[in-house]
Amino acid sequence: MTGTSLPPADNFSSDDEASSAGGRPVVHPDPSQAMPTSSKARAKRRIAALEEELEMMRQERGGKQRKMTLYVAQGRAIRRLVVLYHSLEDLVAENDRRYEFHSSTESTAEQNRLQRGYIELARTLPWLHEKLGELDHEDSEDMLRKATDAAHGDDTSTLKELVAAWVNQEFRPTPLIKPHDKHSRGFVSDICGKLLCPAEWDWSQDSVKAGIRDRTTEYIISENSWPLFVYENYQVNSNDLEEGFLKSRLLVLAFKAVFTSPSSARETDGDGDGADIIENNRRARRKSDQTKVKTVRFALSSVSSWRTIDGDFDYEAFWCNIVDFFEDVPGPVARRKVDKLLEWWTRKIFGTNHREDLTPEVVSHMSVNALAEQRKRLEDAAFDSD
């Protein structure tokens, strides 16, 4: 070949190859049949592809995070309205066990409690069972853990100050209960001690106070006793322990503060604001009552941070006792009393209405229809006079 000779092939860059020979790429034998291109162009295309891939990953992560945030927010209802301590996996596993074995195996009290929890779970969050298939085990556990921590944290923080204010307002103790100090509560406080005292003992007796405060074996505070604060007017009928049970002013105030708003907890006398939703809120009343009893008990105690075991008192077992009162009834007589209690709670929180009594006959005599009829008669009279 004549003229200027080309440098060796291994000294070429792809940019040189793409621009040599008058702009026509030089073709070299290559088994991959790849054509030489500009390295800068390839780098730009690769960067663009990586940026697009990163953006897609961000969108997917954001979408997943939004879903998880939604699930966590709705998962709070599991702890407030379904179960307070049991894991979601335990509920699902118990339902699966019953589905697979049907009624061929006997169930323990704990298993029955789990199944009732699963039924409430399906009613409260009907989307959850399907969505669990989209989440891995860690995500579902993370969802419940965050929901549990948030629900516990919010409720205990809200009631810590409010319960102190309510006790001060109702009993006016000396000294007053400090809203930010829990060390002055519990059995060292005369009024908090009275409210926490088991129903079977008389707090006004010095021997009872001394025995409880000294934690003697004769006066063990455990989940096996109903504290006085759960009773209406904080009085107990030893011959009928169900009289006034779960009807205390403190419980009503606590429920309103957490489930409606703190401002709605200013009044507990009379009925609620007129929304008759007894049937729609029966399950919510039952589960929420169970949760609020536990939270009020913690607010009255001297324990500064939440724990399941407080001395000899087991909050989880205490919660199970309340669950069993509502759900593990011995017969129809007890069931009717529970239903009556739930209706009492619904009226206290939401009130009642009588829309079912507004028949067409009754409505026809009310002022809206009466005015319409008067206007019609005036028009008819004017038409006849013309």
FENLIN-V734342 format. One record per pair of residues at least 12 apart in sequence whose C-alpha atoms are under 8 Angstrom apart, sorted by sequence separation. I is the first residue (numbers start at 0). J is the second residue. D is the distance in Angstrom with one decimal. If there is no record, write none. Layout:
BEGIN
i;j;d
I;J;D
I;J;D
END
This chain:
BEGIN
i;j;d
164;176;7.6
230;242;8.0
231;243;4.7
252;264;4.9
325;337;6.3
163;176;5.6
230;243;5.2
231;244;6.5
251;264;7.8
252;265;7.4
163;177;6.6
164;178;6.9
230;244;4.7
231;245;7.0
233;247;6.7
252;266;7.6
163;178;5.3
229;244;6.1
230;245;5.5
231;246;4.7
232;247;6.1
252;267;6.7
229;245;4.8
230;246;5.6
231;247;4.1
232;248;7.4
251;267;6.6
93;110;6.8
161;178;7.5
229;246;6.5
230;247;5.0
231;248;6.9
17;35;6.2
160;178;4.5
172;190;6.7
229;247;5.4
16;35;6.4
17;36;5.7
159;178;6.8
160;179;6.5
228;247;6.5
248;267;6.7
16;36;7.5
17;37;6.5
93;113;6.6
94;114;6.1
159;179;7.5
170;190;7.6
229;249;7.9
93;114;6.2
228;249;7.2
229;250;6.9
293;314;6.9
13;35;5.6
14;36;6.6
13;36;5.6
14;37;4.7
90;113;5.4
94;117;6.9
197;220;7.4
13;37;5.5
14;38;6.5
89;113;7.2
90;114;6.4
293;317;7.6
13;38;6.3
186;211;7.6
187;212;7.2
199;224;7.6
293;318;6.7
90;116;6.6
91;117;6.7
186;212;6.3
198;224;6.8
90;117;5.2
197;224;5.3
198;225;5.7
85;113;7.7
197;225;5.5
198;226;5.6
290;318;7.4
197;226;4.4
198;227;5.3
289;318;6.4
196;226;5.3
197;227;5.9
195;226;5.0
196;227;5.8
194;226;6.5
195;227;5.9
289;321;5.8
194;227;5.0
195;228;6.4
254;287;7.3
289;322;6.6
82;116;6.0
193;227;7.1
194;228;4.7
254;288;7.3
81;116;5.7
81;117;7.8
286;322;7.7
198;235;6.5
254;291;6.3
81;119;5.7
199;237;7.3
250;288;7.7
253;291;6.5
80;119;7.9
81;120;5.8
194;233;7.3
285;325;7.0
250;291;6.7
81;123;7.6
250;292;6.6
253;295;7.1
77;120;6.8
80;123;7.6
245;288;8.0
250;295;7.2
77;123;7.8
249;295;7.7
76;123;7.7
73;124;8.0
87;143;7.6
285;341;6.8
86;143;7.9
284;341;6.5
281;341;6.4
284;344;6.9
281;342;7.8
284;345;7.0
229;292;7.2
281;345;7.7
277;342;6.3
280;345;7.3
74;142;6.8
75;143;7.6
78;146;7.5
277;345;5.7
74;143;6.1
78;147;6.2
276;345;7.3
277;346;7.8
275;345;7.8
67;138;8.0
71;142;5.0
75;146;4.6
79;150;7.4
275;346;7.5
70;142;6.6
71;143;6.8
74;146;5.4
75;147;6.3
78;150;7.1
73;146;8.0
74;147;8.0
276;349;7.2
71;145;6.4
72;146;6.6
75;149;7.3
275;349;6.3
67;142;6.9
71;146;5.2
75;150;5.9
271;346;5.9
274;349;5.1
275;350;5.9
276;351;7.8
270;346;5.3
271;347;5.1
272;348;7.5
273;349;5.9
274;350;5.6
275;351;4.4
270;347;4.6
271;348;4.8
272;349;5.5
273;350;4.4
274;351;5.8
275;352;5.4
269;347;6.8
270;348;6.9
271;349;4.3
272;350;5.2
273;351;5.0
274;352;6.5
268;347;7.9
270;349;7.1
271;350;3.7
272;351;7.8
273;352;5.7
267;347;7.1
270;350;4.7
271;351;7.3
270;351;7.4
165;249;7.5
162;249;7.6
222;311;8.0
221;311;5.3
222;312;5.3
162;253;7.7
220;311;6.1
221;312;4.1
222;313;5.7
219;311;7.1
220;312;6.2
221;313;6.7
222;314;6.9
255;348;7.0
222;316;6.4
223;317;7.3
158;253;7.0
222;317;4.7
251;347;7.6
251;348;7.6
158;256;7.9
157;256;7.9
157;257;7.5
195;296;7.2
154;257;6.6
195;299;7.3
194;299;7.9
195;300;7.8
191;299;5.9
191;300;7.4
185;299;5.8
186;300;7.5
184;299;6.1
185;300;4.0
186;301;7.7
184;300;5.6
185;301;4.5
181;298;8.0
184;301;4.7
185;302;7.8
183;301;6.6
181;300;7.1
182;301;4.9
181;301;4.8
182;302;7.2
181;302;6.5
182;303;7.2
181;303;5.8
162;295;7.3
158;294;7.6
162;298;6.6
163;299;7.9
158;295;7.1
162;299;7.3
155;294;6.3
159;298;5.2
154;294;7.2
158;298;6.4
155;297;7.7
155;298;6.9
119;282;7.7
80;282;7.6
80;283;5.8
82;286;7.8
81;286;6.3
80;286;4.9
79;286;6.8
80;287;5.8
83;290;7.2
79;287;6.1
79;290;6.4
112;323;8.0
84;315;6.8
83;318;7.9
END
